[in-house]
Amino acid sequence: MTVSCVVFKFVVPSYFFPALAKAVMQIGPELSRTVVVPTKLDTKIPQFACPSDVEVFLLPPTSTLDGCILGDLPFFTSVLSGRVGSGSHCLYSSNDDFKQAVSFKEMEDVASLEEKLGRPLSKQERNNLVYINNVPLINSLLEKEHRSVTRKLSDVKQELSTLDEAKLKEKGRAFHDMFLTKLSLLLKGTVVAPPDKFGETLSDERVNGGAFVGADGVQFPHKLIPNAGMRLYGGAQYHRAMAEFHFVVGGIKCTPITREEIVNACGVEDIHDETNYSRIAS
């Protein structure tokens, strides 16, 4: 089986980046096959006001990154302007001249960053800067991901070629059992699912699923409902919904019931002549 591999390289101006990001997310929503290389490091350095700005920029927290990019962190470099060639409009006479200029520029960037930091760059910080030296690492990451995707694709094709009615039924039963297990765990309580992705605040819940209202048709204020501002799911969200329900029921005024109405409700059942108090209470 032959599997082709396509590598997309996007070089666009900064004002086109939102459209580019949308296109990349459509190809790989988790960014697990994407190497990010910002190319405007030299214009970014003057914007750093303190050492902590440089540290966060070079080694950003995982929570600030979209998805899980290939290599875990972006690489940074400064792409020089000017063409390579022999014409009068060309700034570099050969590719070697351009590579040498890029190397000098990287040295200048490192010196500027160390001046902003007030200390030498750490090994990890430096590794994310020298882009040319990182090309073999980037290639190896892409090759490893290519092998992984090729293996998964082969497994999927193999599975599709051997599917029959019995296997489909077995997979359906396995999915059914897994779904019920996960649902039971969700209702019991879990911290596996991220609240920012699956949880709902009370406002979100009311928009997506409707809201309890009092006899006057007005919703209860959020401050009366416990954990109204928290993004909940599963059993925790159920408890909040029941608390809201109790507030609504507690505010309803019951119609007065006379003793005669209670006695008249106590009739005879179809099967036996005993009184069914559960039916009467409802």
Summary of the structure (lengths in Angstrom):
residues: 282
radius of gyration: 32.0
end to end distance: 67.7
largest distance: 110.2
contacts: 622
relative contact order: 0.07
helix: 56%
strand: 3%
